[in-house]
């Protein structure tokens, strides 16, 4: 009579192969998610930059977009991205030197507290450039 089923060795080899595949796939997935979040932050910073230029075209001055205050965001025609409970970044825009710099600060994850910046000319910088 033949036994039907798997041997212990077959089960151990299957678990080892799955563990190897997971150890390769998970870091790649995390890296892909972080790059997507960085792209989202850049898109938000670019929207902030465009809104600042539209605001300044009407009023001949830039406006401070503070992460805590909604009024200036609405004046620029934007919704405050910091009001989103599921956000990955805190967004600020600081004025200085006749221009401005948008700053996205990563809230959590492997790149927590890293920043992506974009100035009034669209130049990117910061401490995290994936």
Backbone atoms as SQL, in Angstrom:
CREATE TABLE atoms (id INTEGER PRIMARY KEY, chain TEXT, resi INTEGER, resn TEXT, atom TEXT, x REAL, y REAL, z REAL);
INSERT INTO atoms VALUES
  (1, 'A', 1, 'UNK', 'N', 0.826, -1.170, 0.000),
  (2, 'A', 1, 'UNK', 'CA', 0.000, 0.000, 0.000),
  (3, 'A', 1, 'UNK', 'C', 0.877, 1.241, 0.000),
  (4, 'A', 2, 'UNK', 'N', 0.553, 2.186, -0.907),
  (5, 'A', 2, 'UNK', 'CA', 1.336, 3.419, -0.991),
  (6, 'A', 2, 'UNK', 'C', 0.764, 4.453, -0.041),
  (7, 'A', 3, 'UNK', 'N', 1.697, 5.168, 0.623),
  (8, 'A', 3, 'UNK', 'CA', 1.264, 6.285, 1.467),
  (9, 'A', 3, 'UNK', 'C', 1.062, 7.509, 0.590),
  (10, 'A', 4, 'UNK', 'N', -0.017, 8.192, 0.815),
  (11, 'A', 4, 'UNK', 'CA', -0.258, 9.427, 0.079),
  (12, 'A', 4, 'UNK', 'C', 0.026, 10.587, 1.016),
  (13, 'A', 5, 'UNK', 'N', 0.783, 11.549, 0.524),
  (14, 'A', 5, 'UNK', 'CA', 1.121, 12.720, 1.329),
  (15, 'A', 5, 'UNK', 'C', 2.557, 13.141, 1.081),
  (16, 'A', 6, 'UNK', 'N', 2.999, 14.109, 1.840),
  (17, 'A', 6, 'UNK', 'CA', 4.346, 14.640, 1.692),
  (18, 'A', 6, 'UNK', 'C', 5.231, 14.143, 2.821),
  (19, 'A', 7, 'UNK', 'N', 6.502, 13.955, 2.495),
  (20, 'A', 7, 'UNK', 'CA', 7.458, 13.588, 3.535),
  (21, 'A', 7, 'UNK', 'C', 7.900, 14.850, 4.254),
  (22, 'A', 8, 'UNK', 'N', 8.508, 14.669, 5.409),
  (23, 'A', 8, 'UNK', 'CA', 9.019, 15.811, 6.173),
  (24, 'A', 8, 'UNK', 'C', 10.068, 16.571, 5.367),
  (25, 'A', 9, 'UNK', 'N', 10.905, 15.865, 4.654),
  (26, 'A', 9, 'UNK', 'CA', 11.950, 16.504, 3.855),
  (27, 'A', 9, 'UNK', 'C', 11.349, 17.368, 2.748),
  (28, 'A', 10, 'UNK', 'N', 10.312, 16.908, 2.102),
  (29, 'A', 10, 'UNK', 'CA', 9.655, 17.695, 1.058),
  (30, 'A', 10, 'UNK', 'C', 9.045, 18.970, 1.651),
  (31, 'A', 11, 'UNK', 'N', 8.449, 18.853, 2.805),
  (32, 'A', 11, 'UNK', 'CA', 7.865, 20.031, 3.463),
  (33, 'A', 11, 'UNK', 'C', 8.940, 21.031, 3.859),
  (34, 'A', 12, 'UNK', 'N', 10.054, 20.577, 4.403),
  (35, 'A', 12, 'UNK', 'CA', 11.151, 21.467, 4.810),
  (36, 'A', 12, 'UNK', 'C', 11.729, 22.175, 3.587),
  (37, 'A', 13, 'UNK', 'N', 11.943, 21.449, 2.507),
  (38, 'A', 13, 'UNK', 'CA', 12.482, 22.077, 1.290),
  (39, 'A', 13, 'UNK', 'C', 11.515, 23.117, 0.730),
  (40, 'A', 14, 'UNK', 'N', 10.232, 22.839, 0.775),
  (41, 'A', 14, 'UNK', 'CA', 9.230, 23.801, 0.302),
  (42, 'A', 14, 'UNK', 'C', 9.260, 25.073, 1.142),
  (43, 'A', 15, 'UNK', 'N', 9.333, 24.916, 2.450),
  (44, 'A', 15, 'UNK', 'CA', 9.389, 26.077, 3.342),
  (45, 'A', 15, 'UNK', 'C', 10.666, 26.878, 3.094),
  (46, 'A', 16, 'UNK', 'N', 11.783, 26.228, 2.869),
  (47, 'A', 16, 'UNK', 'CA', 13.048, 26.926, 2.605),
  (48, 'A', 16, 'UNK', 'C', 12.962, 27.710, 1.301),
  (49, 'A', 17, 'UNK', 'N', 12.417, 27.107, 0.260),
  (50, 'A', 17, 'UNK', 'CA', 12.290, 27.806, -1.023),
  (51, 'A', 17, 'UNK', 'C', 11.381, 29.029, -0.884),
  (52, 'A', 18, 'UNK', 'N', 10.262, 28.875, -0.182),
  (53, 'A', 18, 'UNK', 'CA', 9.354, 30.004, 0.024),
  (54, 'A', 18, 'UNK', 'C', 10.037, 31.105, 0.826),
  (55, 'A', 19, 'UNK', 'N', 10.791, 30.741, 1.850),
  (56, 'A', 19, 'UNK', 'CA', 11.506, 31.738, 2.658),
  (57, 'A', 19, 'UNK', 'C', 12.521, 32.506, 1.815),
  (58, 'A', 20, 'UNK', 'N', 13.218, 31.826, 0.929),
  (59, 'A', 20, 'UNK', 'CA', 14.184, 32.504, 0.056),
  (60, 'A', 20, 'UNK', 'C', 13.468, 33.472, -0.881),
  (61, 'A', 21, 'UNK', 'N', 12.368, 33.035, -1.466),
  (62, 'A', 21, 'UNK', 'CA', 11.616, 33.921, -2.368),
  (63, 'A', 21, 'UNK', 'C', 11.077, 35.143, -1.636),
  (64, 'A', 22, 'UNK', 'N', 10.576, 34.963, -0.429),
  (65, 'A', 22, 'UNK', 'CA', 10.060, 36.086, 0.359),
  (66, 'A', 22, 'UNK', 'C', 11.180, 37.040, 0.731),
  (67, 'A', 23, 'UNK', 'N', 12.343, 36.503, 1.089),
  (68, 'A', 23, 'UNK', 'CA', 13.459, 37.373, 1.477),
  (69, 'A', 23, 'UNK', 'C', 13.963, 38.210, 0.310),
  (70, 'A', 24, 'UNK', 'N', 13.720, 37.771, -0.907),
  (71, 'A', 24, 'UNK', 'CA', 14.091, 38.558, -2.090),
  (72, 'A', 24, 'UNK', 'C', 12.980, 39.551, -2.439),
  (73, 'A', 25, 'UNK', 'N', 11.732, 39.127, -2.331),
  (74, 'A', 25, 'UNK', 'CA', 10.609, 39.950, -2.789),
  (75, 'A', 25, 'UNK', 'C', 10.266, 41.096, -1.853),
  (76, 'A', 26, 'UNK', 'N', 10.314, 40.893, -0.550),
  (77, 'A', 26, 'UNK', 'CA', 9.871, 41.919, 0.403),
  (78, 'A', 26, 'UNK', 'C', 10.717, 43.189, 0.325),
  (79, 'A', 27, 'UNK', 'N', 12.053, 43.111, 0.354),
  (80, 'A', 27, 'UNK', 'CA', 12.825, 44.361, 0.232),
  (81, 'A', 27, 'UNK', 'C', 12.565, 45.094, -1.082),
  (82, 'A', 28, 'UNK', 'N', 12.390, 44.352, -2.155),
  (83, 'A', 28, 'UNK', 'CA', 12.093, 44.976, -3.443),
  (84, 'A', 28, 'UNK', 'C', 10.742, 45.690, -3.395),
  (85, 'A', 29, 'UNK', 'N', 9.766, 45.074, -2.774),
  (86, 'A', 29, 'UNK', 'CA', 8.441, 45.682, -2.631),
  (87, 'A', 29, 'UNK', 'C', 8.514, 46.955, -1.792),
  (88, 'A', 30, 'UNK', 'N', 9.219, 46.909, -0.675),
  (89, 'A', 30, 'UNK', 'CA', 9.356, 48.081, 0.195),
  (90, 'A', 30, 'UNK', 'C', 10.036, 49.222, -0.553),
  (91, 'A', 31, 'UNK', 'N', 11.069, 48.920, -1.316),
  (92, 'A', 31, 'UNK', 'CA', 11.774, 49.936, -2.092),
  (93, 'A', 31, 'UNK', 'C', 10.845, 50.552, -3.146),
  (94, 'A', 32, 'UNK', 'N', 10.050, 49.734, -3.798),
  (95, 'A', 32, 'UNK', 'CA', 9.112, 50.234, -4.803),
  (96, 'A', 32, 'UNK', 'C', 8.060, 51.147, -4.171),
  (97, 'A', 33, 'UNK', 'N', 7.548, 50.773, -3.007),
  (98, 'A', 33, 'UNK', 'CA', 6.566, 51.596, -2.307),
  (99, 'A', 33, 'UNK', 'C', 7.182, 52.940, -1.909),
  (100, 'A', 34, 'UNK', 'N', 8.410, 52.930, -1.409),
  (101, 'A', 34, 'UNK', 'CA', 9.068, 54.181, -1.011),
  (102, 'A', 34, 'UNK', 'C', 9.298, 55.094, -2.214),
  (103, 'A', 35, 'UNK', 'N', 9.693, 54.530, -3.348),
  (104, 'A', 35, 'UNK', 'CA', 9.876, 55.352, -4.549),
  (105, 'A', 35, 'UNK', 'C', 8.545, 55.951, -5.011),
  (106, 'A', 36, 'UNK', 'N', 7.463, 55.194, -4.900),
  (107, 'A', 36, 'UNK', 'CA', 6.135, 55.708, -5.276),
  (108, 'A', 36, 'UNK', 'C', 5.721, 56.847, -4.351),
  (109, 'A', 37, 'UNK', 'N', 5.998, 56.703, -3.062),
  (110, 'A', 37, 'UNK', 'CA', 5.669, 57.771, -2.113),
  (111, 'A', 37, 'UNK', 'C', 6.493, 59.026, -2.394),
  (112, 'A', 38, 'UNK', 'N', 7.747, 58.845, -2.784),
  (113, 'A', 38, 'UNK', 'CA', 8.585, 59.996, -3.135),
  (114, 'A', 38, 'UNK', 'C', 8.043, 60.693, -4.375),
  (115, 'A', 39, 'UNK', 'N', 7.562, 59.921, -5.352),
  (116, 'A', 39, 'UNK', 'CA', 6.957, 60.531, -6.547),
  (117, 'A', 39, 'UNK', 'C', 5.708, 61.322, -6.178),
  (118, 'A', 40, 'UNK', 'N', 4.922, 60.783, -5.259),
  (119, 'A', 40, 'UNK', 'CA', 3.728, 61.494, -4.795),
  (120, 'A', 40, 'UNK', 'C', 4.124, 62.812, -4.117),
  (121, 'A', 41, 'UNK', 'N', 5.167, 62.783, -3.305),
  (122, 'A', 41, 'UNK', 'CA', 5.632, 64.003, -2.634),
  (123, 'A', 41, 'UNK', 'C', 6.107, 65.029, -3.653),
  (124, 'A', 42, 'UNK', 'N', 6.836, 64.591, -4.669),
  (125, 'A', 42, 'UNK', 'CA', 7.297, 65.518, -5.701),
  (126, 'A', 42, 'UNK', 'C', 6.117, 66.142, -6.452),
  (127, 'A', 43, 'UNK', 'N', 5.102, 65.336, -6.733),
  (128, 'A', 43, 'UNK', 'CA', 3.919, 65.862, -7.427),
  (129, 'A', 43, 'UNK', 'C', 3.206, 66.900, -6.569),
  (130, 'A', 44, 'UNK', 'N', 3.110, 66.646, -5.266),
  (131, 'A', 44, 'UNK', 'CA', 2.479, 67.607, -4.358),
  (132, 'A', 44, 'UNK', 'C', 3.305, 68.882, -4.289),
  (133, 'A', 45, 'UNK', 'N', 4.628, 68.750, -4.197),
  (134, 'A', 45, 'UNK', 'CA', 5.491, 69.937, -4.168),
  (135, 'A', 45, 'UNK', 'C', 5.371, 70.734, -5.461),
  (136, 'A', 46, 'UNK', 'N', 5.252, 70.045, -6.582),
  (137, 'A', 46, 'UNK', 'CA', 5.092, 70.743, -7.858),
  (138, 'A', 46, 'UNK', 'C', 3.746, 71.464, -7.920),
  (139, 'A', 47, 'UNK', 'N', 2.699, 70.860, -7.362),
  (140, 'A', 47, 'UNK', 'CA', 1.395, 71.533, -7.291),
  (141, 'A', 47, 'UNK', 'C', 1.478, 72.775, -6.410),
  (142, 'A', 48, 'UNK', 'N', 2.208, 72.661, -5.306),
  (143, 'A', 48, 'UNK', 'CA', 2.392, 73.817, -4.422),
  (144, 'A', 48, 'UNK', 'C', 3.119, 74.934, -5.163),
  (145, 'A', 49, 'UNK', 'N', 4.132, 74.563, -5.936),
  (146, 'A', 49, 'UNK', 'CA', 4.906, 75.553, -6.692),
  (147, 'A', 49, 'UNK', 'C', 4.012, 76.249, -7.715),
  (148, 'A', 50, 'UNK', 'N', 3.200, 75.483, -8.444),
  (149, 'A', 50, 'UNK', 'CA', 2.302, 76.083, -9.440),
  (150, 'A', 50, 'UNK', 'C', 1.271, 76.989, -8.774),
  (151, 'A', 51, 'UNK', 'N', 0.741, 76.562, -7.633),
  (152, 'A', 51, 'UNK', 'CA', -0.240, 77.382, -6.914),
  (153, 'A', 51, 'UNK', 'C', 0.382, 78.677, -6.411),
  (154, 'A', 52, 'UNK', 'N', 1.619, 78.621, -5.967),
  (155, 'A', 52, 'UNK', 'CA', 2.310, 79.837, -5.522),
  (156, 'A', 52, 'UNK', 'C', 2.444, 80.836, -6.669),
  (157, 'A', 53, 'UNK', 'N', 2.788, 80.351, -7.855),
  (158, 'A', 53, 'UNK', 'CA', 2.922, 81.254, -8.995),
  (159, 'A', 53, 'UNK', 'C', 1.580, 81.837, -9.412),
  (160, 'A', 54, 'UNK', 'N', 0.517, 81.048, -9.343),
  (161, 'A', 54, 'UNK', 'CA', -0.807, 81.591, -9.672),
  (162, 'A', 54, 'UNK', 'C', -1.218, 82.640, -8.638),
  (163, 'A', 55, 'UNK', 'N', -0.945, 82.373, -7.357),
  (164, 'A', 55, 'UNK', 'CA', -1.260, 83.330, -6.295),
  (165, 'A', 55, 'UNK', 'C', -0.463, 84.625, -6.496),
  (166, 'A', 56, 'UNK', 'N', 0.826, 84.485, -6.787),
  (167, 'A', 56, 'UNK', 'CA', 1.674, 85.681, -6.930),
  (168, 'A', 56, 'UNK', 'C', 1.338, 86.466, -8.202),
  (169, 'A', 57, 'UNK', 'N', 0.789, 85.820, -9.199),
  (170, 'A', 57, 'UNK', 'CA', 0.397, 86.542, -10.414),
  (171, 'A', 57, 'UNK', 'C', -0.740, 87.508, -10.119),
  (172, 'A', 58, 'UNK', 'N', -1.610, 87.133, -9.183),
  (173, 'A', 58, 'UNK', 'CA', -2.733, 87.993, -8.817),
  (174, 'A', 58, 'UNK', 'C', -2.341, 89.033, -7.776),
  (175, 'A', 59, 'UNK', 'N', -1.467, 88.658, -6.831),
  (176, 'A', 59, 'UNK', 'CA', -1.208, 89.527, -5.673),
  (177, 'A', 59, 'UNK', 'C', 0.220, 90.054, -5.593),
  (178, 'A', 60, 'UNK', 'N', 1.053, 89.670, -6.517),
  (179, 'A', 60, 'UNK', 'CA', 2.448, 90.120, -6.597),
  (180, 'A', 60, 'UNK', 'C', 3.266, 89.778, -5.354),
  (181, 'A', 61, 'UNK', 'N', 2.927, 88.664, -4.723),
  (182, 'A', 61, 'UNK', 'CA', 3.680, 88.190, -3.551),
  (183, 'A', 61, 'UNK', 'C', 3.386, 86.708, -3.361),
  (184, 'A', 62, 'UNK', 'N', 4.350, 86.022, -2.797),
  (185, 'A', 62, 'UNK', 'CA', 4.142, 84.621, -2.442),
  (186, 'A', 62, 'UNK', 'C', 3.501, 84.545, -1.063),
  (187, 'A', 63, 'UNK', 'N', 2.920, 83.386, -0.739),
  (188, 'A', 63, 'UNK', 'CA', 2.249, 83.205, 0.546),
  (189, 'A', 63, 'UNK', 'C', 2.875, 82.022, 1.275),
  (190, 'A', 64, 'UNK', 'N', 2.993, 82.148, 2.587),
  (191, 'A', 64, 'UNK', 'CA', 3.548, 81.080, 3.423),
  (192, 'A', 64, 'UNK', 'C', 2.520, 79.954, 3.558),
  (193, 'A', 65, 'UNK', 'N', 2.871, 78.748, 3.160),
  (194, 'A', 65, 'UNK', 'CA', 1.991, 77.587, 3.307),
  (195, 'A', 65, 'UNK', 'C', 2.473, 76.778, 4.495),
  (196, 'A', 66, 'UNK', 'N', 1.912, 77.063, 5.641),
  (197, 'A', 66, 'UNK', 'CA', 2.269, 76.378, 6.882),
  (198, 'A', 66, 'UNK', 'C', 1.479, 75.086, 6.972),
  (199, 'A', 67, 'UNK', 'N', 2.100, 74.036, 7.518),
  (200, 'A', 67, 'UNK', 'CA', 1.409, 72.752, 7.570),
  (201, 'A', 67, 'UNK', 'C', 0.186, 72.769, 8.483),
  (202, 'A', 68, 'UNK', 'N', 0.137, 73.663, 9.454),
  (203, 'A', 68, 'UNK', 'CA', -0.953, 73.644, 10.434),
  (204, 'A', 68, 'UNK', 'C', -2.122, 74.550, 10.071),
  (205, 'A', 69, 'UNK', 'N', -1.931, 75.491, 9.171),
  (206, 'A', 69, 'UNK', 'CA', -2.958, 76.491, 8.905),
  (207, 'A', 69, 'UNK', 'C', -3.571, 76.257, 7.520),
  (208, 'A', 70, 'UNK', 'N', -4.909, 76.150, 7.462),
  (209, 'A', 70, 'UNK', 'CA', -5.591, 75.870, 6.195),
  (210, 'A', 70, 'UNK', 'C', -5.792, 77.101, 5.324),
  (211, 'A', 71, 'UNK', 'N', -5.968, 78.275, 5.910),
  (212, 'A', 71, 'UNK', 'CA', -6.298, 79.491, 5.164),
  (213, 'A', 71, 'UNK', 'C', -5.403, 79.783, 3.976),
  (214, 'A', 72, 'UNK', 'N', -4.074, 79.806, 4.158),
  (215, 'A', 72, 'UNK', 'CA', -3.206, 80.082, 3.012),
  (216, 'A', 72, 'UNK', 'C', -3.311, 79.039, 1.899),
  (217, 'A', 73, 'UNK', 'N', -3.529, 77.787, 2.261),
  (218, 'A', 73, 'UNK', 'CA', -3.680, 76.742, 1.253),
  (219, 'A', 73, 'UNK', 'C', -4.913, 77.027, 0.399),
  (220, 'A', 74, 'UNK', 'N', -5.994, 77.380, 1.055),
  (221, 'A', 74, 'UNK', 'CA', -7.231, 77.677, 0.338),
  (222, 'A', 74, 'UNK', 'C', -7.076, 78.924, -0.527),
  (223, 'A', 75, 'UNK', 'N', -6.317, 79.897, -0.046),
  (224, 'A', 75, 'UNK', 'CA', -6.087, 81.116, -0.820),
  (225, 'A', 75, 'UNK', 'C', -5.346, 80.808, -2.116),
  (226, 'A', 76, 'UNK', 'N', -4.525, 79.759, -2.105),
  (227, 'A', 76, 'UNK', 'CA', -3.794, 79.332, -3.310),
  (228, 'A', 76, 'UNK', 'C', -4.608, 78.380, -4.172),
  (229, 'A', 77, 'UNK', 'N', -5.785, 77.987, -3.684),
  (230, 'A', 77, 'UNK', 'CA', -6.606, 77.056, -4.439),
  (231, 'A', 77, 'UNK', 'C', -6.234, 75.598, -4.207),
  (232, 'A', 78, 'UNK', 'N', -5.553, 75.327, -3.102),
  (233, 'A', 78, 'UNK', 'CA', -5.148, 73.959, -2.781),
  (234, 'A', 78, 'UNK', 'C', -5.848, 73.474, -1.521),
  (235, 'A', 79, 'UNK', 'N', -5.974, 72.168, -1.435),
  (236, 'A', 79, 'UNK', 'CA', -6.432, 71.544, -0.204),
  (237, 'A', 79, 'UNK', 'C', -5.178, 71.209, 0.605),
  (238, 'A', 80, 'UNK', 'N', -5.203, 71.465, 1.890),
  (239, 'A', 80, 'UNK', 'CA', -4.038, 71.206, 2.733),
  (240, 'A', 80, 'UNK', 'C', -3.758, 69.699, 2.774),
  (241, 'A', 81, 'UNK', 'N', -2.629, 69.244, 2.189),
  (242, 'A', 81, 'UNK', 'CA', -2.342, 67.808, 2.171),
  (243, 'A', 81, 'UNK', 'C', -2.042, 67.254, 3.561),
  (244, 'A', 82, 'UNK', 'N', -1.752, 68.126, 4.516),
  (245, 'A', 82, 'UNK', 'CA', -1.455, 67.677, 5.880),
  (246, 'A', 82, 'UNK', 'C', -2.712, 67.271, 6.641),
  (247, 'A', 83, 'UNK', 'N', -3.895, 67.520, 6.075),
  (248, 'A', 83, 'UNK', 'CA', -5.139, 67.115, 6.720),
  (249, 'A', 83, 'UNK', 'C', -5.500, 65.662, 6.415),
  (250, 'A', 84, 'UNK', 'N', -4.753, 65.030, 5.516),
  (251, 'A', 84, 'UNK', 'CA', -4.995, 63.633, 5.162),
  (252, 'A', 84, 'UNK', 'C', -4.388, 62.730, 6.237),
  (253, 'A', 85, 'UNK', 'N', -5.212, 61.953, 6.905),
  (254, 'A', 85, 'UNK', 'CA', -4.741, 61.090, 7.998),
  (255, 'A', 85, 'UNK', 'C', -3.826, 59.981, 7.502),
  (256, 'A', 86, 'UNK', 'N', -3.903, 59.603, 6.232),
  (257, 'A', 86, 'UNK', 'CA', -3.094, 58.508, 5.707),
  (258, 'A', 86, 'UNK', 'C', -1.862, 58.995, 4.949),
  (259, 'A', 87, 'UNK', 'N', -1.481, 60.239, 5.143),
  (260, 'A', 87, 'UNK', 'CA', -0.364, 60.795, 4.380),
  (261, 'A', 87, 'UNK', 'C', 0.965, 60.177, 4.824),
  (262, 'A', 88, 'UNK', 'N', 1.953, 60.272, 3.949),
  (263, 'A', 88, 'UNK', 'CA', 3.287, 59.764, 4.234),
  (264, 'A', 88, 'UNK', 'C', 4.269, 60.897, 4.528),
  (265, 'A', 89, 'UNK', 'N', 3.873, 62.130, 4.222),
  (266, 'A', 89, 'UNK', 'CA', 4.749, 63.285, 4.372),
  (267, 'A', 89, 'UNK', 'C', 4.023, 64.424, 5.070),
  (268, 'A', 90, 'UNK', 'N', 4.788, 65.288, 5.722),
  (269, 'A', 90, 'UNK', 'CA', 4.323, 66.596, 6.171),
  (270, 'A', 90, 'UNK', 'C', 4.820, 67.598, 5.141),
  (271, 'A', 91, 'UNK', 'N', 3.960, 68.526, 4.729),
  (272, 'A', 91, 'UNK', 'CA', 4.321, 69.507, 3.713),
  (273, 'A', 91, 'UNK', 'C', 4.351, 70.901, 4.309),
  (274, 'A', 92, 'UNK', 'N', 5.382, 71.655, 3.957),
  (275, 'A', 92, 'UNK', 'CA', 5.547, 73.049, 4.347),
  (276, 'A', 92, 'UNK', 'C', 6.094, 73.812, 3.157),
  (277, 'A', 93, 'UNK', 'N', 5.902, 75.103, 3.156),
  (278, 'A', 93, 'UNK', 'CA', 6.518, 75.951, 2.152),
  (279, 'A', 93, 'UNK', 'C', 7.041, 77.177, 2.879),
  (280, 'A', 94, 'UNK', 'N', 8.327, 77.426, 2.744),
  (281, 'A', 94, 'UNK', 'CA', 8.935, 78.566, 3.422),
  (282, 'A', 94, 'UNK', 'C', 9.361, 79.615, 2.401),
  (283, 'A', 95, 'UNK', 'N', 9.196, 80.871, 2.802),
  (284, 'A', 95, 'UNK', 'CA', 9.587, 81.999, 1.956),
  (285, 'A', 95, 'UNK', 'C', 10.969, 82.476, 2.361),
  (286, 'A', 96, 'UNK', 'N', 11.684, 83.033, 1.399),
  (287, 'A', 96, 'UNK', 'CA', 12.987, 83.610, 1.718),
  (288, 'A', 96, 'UNK', 'C', 13.771, 83.924, 0.463),
  (289, 'A', 97, 'UNK', 'N', 14.537, 84.994, 0.519),
  (290, 'A', 97, 'UNK', 'CA', 15.399, 85.375, -0.592),
  (291, 'A', 97, 'UNK', 'C', 14.658, 85.677, -1.876),
  (292, 'A', 98, 'UNK', 'N', 13.447, 86.202, -1.777),
  (293, 'A', 98, 'UNK', 'CA', 12.677, 86.531, -2.972),
  (294, 'A', 98, 'UNK', 'C', 12.037, 85.326, -3.628),
  (295, 'A', 99, 'UNK', 'N', 12.119, 84.161, -2.997),
  (296, 'A', 99, 'UNK', 'CA', 11.527, 82.958, -3.559),
  (297, 'A', 99, 'UNK', 'C', 10.925, 82.097, -2.466),
  (298, 'A', 100, 'UNK', 'N', 10.812, 80.827, -2.739),
  (299, 'A', 100, 'UNK', 'CA', 10.237, 79.902, -1.765),
  (300, 'A', 100, 'UNK', 'C', 10.824, 78.518, -1.968),
  (301, 'A', 101, 'UNK', 'N', 10.689, 77.700, -0.939),
  (302, 'A', 101, 'UNK', 'CA', 11.106, 76.303, -0.997),
  (303, 'A', 101, 'UNK', 'C', 10.022, 75.448, -0.362),
  (304, 'A', 102, 'UNK', 'N', 9.520, 74.483, -1.116),
  (305, 'A', 102, 'UNK', 'CA', 8.569, 73.509, -0.597),
  (306, 'A', 102, 'UNK', 'C', 9.337, 72.361, 0.031),
  (307, 'A', 103, 'UNK', 'N', 8.878, 71.913, 1.180),
  (308, 'A', 103, 'UNK', 'CA', 9.572, 70.856, 1.909),
  (309, 'A', 103, 'UNK', 'C', 8.582, 69.748, 2.243),
  (310, 'A', 104, 'UNK', 'N', 8.931, 68.512, 1.871),
  (311, 'A', 104, 'UNK', 'CA', 8.153, 67.323, 2.230),
  (312, 'A', 104, 'UNK', 'C', 9.020, 66.496, 3.178),
  (313, 'A', 105, 'UNK', 'N', 8.539, 66.291, 4.397),
  (314, 'A', 105, 'UNK', 'CA', 9.282, 65.533, 5.403),
  (315, 'A', 105, 'UNK', 'C', 8.586, 64.189, 5.609),
  (316, 'A', 106, 'UNK', 'N', 9.336, 63.107, 5.400),
  (317, 'A', 106, 'UNK', 'CA', 8.787, 61.741, 5.540),
  (318, 'A', 106, 'UNK', 'C', 8.429, 61.492, 6.991),
  (319, 'A', 107, 'UNK', 'N', 7.231, 60.984, 7.239),
  (320, 'A', 107, 'UNK', 'CA', 6.733, 60.795, 8.597),
  (321, 'A', 107, 'UNK', 'C', 7.216, 59.506, 9.254),
  (322, 'A', 108, 'UNK', 'N', 7.234, 58.403, 8.509),
  (323, 'A', 108, 'UNK', 'CA', 7.572, 57.126, 9.117),
  (324, 'A', 108, 'UNK', 'C', 8.216, 56.215, 8.077),
  (325, 'A', 109, 'UNK', 'N', 8.450, 54.985, 8.447),
  (326, 'A', 109, 'UNK', 'CA', 9.037, 54.031, 7.520),
  (327, 'A', 109, 'UNK', 'C', 10.543, 54.071, 7.543),
  (328, 'A', 110, 'UNK', 'N', 11.175, 53.410, 6.582),
  (329, 'A', 110, 'UNK', 'CA', 12.626, 53.318, 6.579),
  (330, 'A', 110, 'UNK', 'C', 13.324, 54.659, 6.328),
  (331, 'A', 111, 'UNK', 'N', 12.608, 55.629, 5.780),
  (332, 'A', 111, 'UNK', 'CA', 13.205, 56.936, 5.497),
  (333, 'A', 111, 'UNK', 'C', 12.586, 58.042, 6.348),
  (334, 'A', 112, 'UNK', 'N', 12.167, 57.715, 7.550),
  (335, 'A', 112, 'UNK', 'CA', 11.524, 58.687, 8.435),
  (336, 'A', 112, 'UNK', 'C', 12.432, 59.892, 8.661),
  (337, 'A', 113, 'UNK', 'N', 11.821, 61.072, 8.645),
  (338, 'A', 113, 'UNK', 'CA', 12.452, 62.375, 8.860),
  (339, 'A', 113, 'UNK', 'C', 13.372, 62.825, 7.731),
  (340, 'A', 114, 'UNK', 'N', 13.443, 62.058, 6.666),
  (341, 'A', 114, 'UNK', 'CA', 14.179, 62.501, 5.485),
  (342, 'A', 114, 'UNK', 'C', 13.312, 63.529, 4.753),
  (343, 'A', 115, 'UNK', 'N', 13.940, 64.410, 3.994),
  (344, 'A', 115, 'UNK', 'CA', 13.193, 65.469, 3.315),
  (345, 'A', 115, 'UNK', 'C', 13.423, 65.451, 1.814),
  (346, 'A', 116, 'UNK', 'N', 12.411, 65.936, 1.101),
  (347, 'A', 116, 'UNK', 'CA', 12.511, 66.223, -0.326),
  (348, 'A', 116, 'UNK', 'C', 12.132, 67.696, -0.454),
  (349, 'A', 117, 'UNK', 'N', 12.947, 68.476, -1.138),
  (350, 'A', 117, 'UNK', 'CA', 12.659, 69.901, -1.293),
  (351, 'A', 117, 'UNK', 'C', 12.547, 70.252, -2.771),
  (352, 'A', 118, 'UNK', 'N', 11.800, 71.332, -3.030),
  (353, 'A', 118, 'UNK', 'CA', 11.691, 71.869, -4.376),
  (354, 'A', 118, 'UNK', 'C', 11.595, 73.383, -4.261),
  (355, 'A', 119, 'UNK', 'N', 12.471, 74.083, -4.968),
  (356, 'A', 119, 'UNK', 'CA', 12.433, 75.544, -4.897),
  (357, 'A', 119, 'UNK', 'C', 11.522, 76.115, -5.975),
  (358, 'A', 120, 'UNK', 'N', 11.465, 77.451, -6.039),
  (359, 'A', 120, 'UNK', 'CA', 10.547, 78.123, -6.953),
  (360, 'A', 120, 'UNK', 'C', 10.859, 77.832, -8.419),
  (361, 'A', 121, 'UNK', 'N', 12.073, 77.408, -8.721),
  (362, 'A', 121, 'UNK', 'CA', 12.446, 77.095, -10.100),
  (363, 'A', 121, 'UNK', 'C', 12.271, 75.622, -10.443),
  (364, 'A', 122, 'UNK', 'N', 11.829, 74.817, -9.478),
  (365, 'A', 122, 'UNK', 'CA', 11.623, 73.394, -9.719),
  (366, 'A', 122, 'UNK', 'C', 12.846, 72.546, -9.431),
  (367, 'A', 123, 'UNK', 'N', 13.886, 73.153, -8.850),
  (368, 'A', 123, 'UNK', 'CA', 15.095, 72.401, -8.498),
  (369, 'A', 123, 'UNK', 'C', 14.831, 71.559, -7.269),
  (370, 'A', 124, 'UNK', 'N', 15.179, 70.288, -7.353),
  (371, 'A', 124, 'UNK', 'CA', 14.947, 69.376, -6.233),
  (372, 'A', 124, 'UNK', 'C', 16.192, 69.200, -5.393),
  (373, 'A', 125, 'UNK', 'N', 15.966, 68.908, -4.117),
  (374, 'A', 125, 'UNK', 'CA', 17.063, 68.649, -3.198),
  (375, 'A', 125, 'UNK', 'C', 16.528, 67.927, -1.991),
  (376, 'A', 126, 'UNK', 'N', 17.204, 68.091, -0.875),
  (377, 'A', 126, 'UNK', 'CA', 16.800, 67.447, 0.368),
  (378, 'A', 126, 'UNK', 'C', 17.758, 66.367, 0.768),
  (379, 'A', 127, 'UNK', 'N', 17.386, 65.672, 1.823),
  (380, 'A', 127, 'UNK', 'CA', 18.262, 64.616, 2.335),
  (381, 'A', 127, 'UNK', 'C', 17.896, 63.245, 1.783),
  (382, 'A', 128, 'UNK', 'N', 16.771, 63.143, 1.100),
  (383, 'A', 128, 'UNK', 'CA', 16.332, 61.862, 0.543),
  (384, 'A', 128, 'UNK', 'C', 15.973, 62.028, -0.917),
  (385, 'A', 129, 'UNK', 'N', 16.775, 61.479, -1.779),
  (386, 'A', 129, 'UNK', 'CA', 16.508, 61.541, -3.217),
  (387, 'A', 129, 'UNK', 'C', 16.572, 60.111, -3.761),
  (388, 'A', 130, 'UNK', 'N', 15.443, 59.392, -3.699),
  (389, 'A', 130, 'UNK', 'CA', 15.459, 57.997, -4.178),
  (390, 'A', 130, 'UNK', 'C', 15.522, 57.917, -5.694);
